[in-house]
Amino acid sequence: MMLYNTTFQVDADIETQWANWVEQVYIPQVLAQSVFTKATLLRVLSETGEPTGSFALQFSGATQQQLADYLTQQSTTHHQEIAQRFGTKVLAFSTPLEIISHQP
């Protein structure tokens, strides 16, 4: 199983707007394409446990071929949509990951 992680750095003045859009529009839009079966949105905390302006969005459940197809056919469009909507107030980078082991 594969995991597709995108880390976002979001300006403080649009965090709420961005998070609402991601939860209400972006995640359902990506899941509707039937590549991934699960999405998890996380906030990165500082070493002292304080919230930061960084977030991780992880999509999981894809096979290696499904993820490869997504990366070549759809991910660029999704990243462009985020750039058009939020400009430089949201910076992002994505990393495809292969799950080697999953322990309960």
C-alpha positions, 0 to 999 in steps of 0.5 A: 500500500502507498501513502501520498503525503503533502506538507503545507506551510500556511500563512496564519491569516488564512489558516481557517479558510484553508483548512475549511476548504481542504476538509470540505472541498479538496479531500472529498474531490480527491477521494471521489477519484477512487485512487485513495481510500482514506485521508488524514489531515494533521497539524505539525506541532513544535517541539514544545507542543505548540501548533505551527502553520504547517500541516500534513495531508496524507492520502492512503490506500492506493496501489503503486500503479494507482499512485503512479497514475495519479501522479502523472494524470491528476496531482499537477492539476490539484497543486495548480488549483491550490496555487491559484486559490491561495497563491504564495500564502500556501507552500506545499511539497509532496512525497509518495511513500511506500508503507513497508510495515504497519503495526497496530 
